[in-house]
Amino acid sequence: MLTCKEQVARSSDYLDGQLTFRERLLVRHHLMFCPNCRRFIRQMRLMQATLKILPDEPVGDVDALAQQLAAERLKDQKGGE
């Protein structure tokens, strides 16, 4: 089984789908038994989703962007329940 340190080192490749079949199995096995690493992966997925919806150009209305990000997060949380 992977250690938490090994799991964290593979996290980006895991989320990007760049691991071999055997490596994905090792990661998933670790995630089944480690709530801290599951939480870490959820946080990384949230960060990826947040970065995807950020505009390419600087935003003048920061409050509107903050509201949009909060709405997206709520939508994602409701979809995951």
ABEGO torsion letter per residue (X at the ends): XBBAAAAAAAAAAAAAGABBAAAAAAAAAAAAABAAAAAAAAAAAAAAAAAAABBABBBABAAAAAAAAAAAAAAAAAAAX
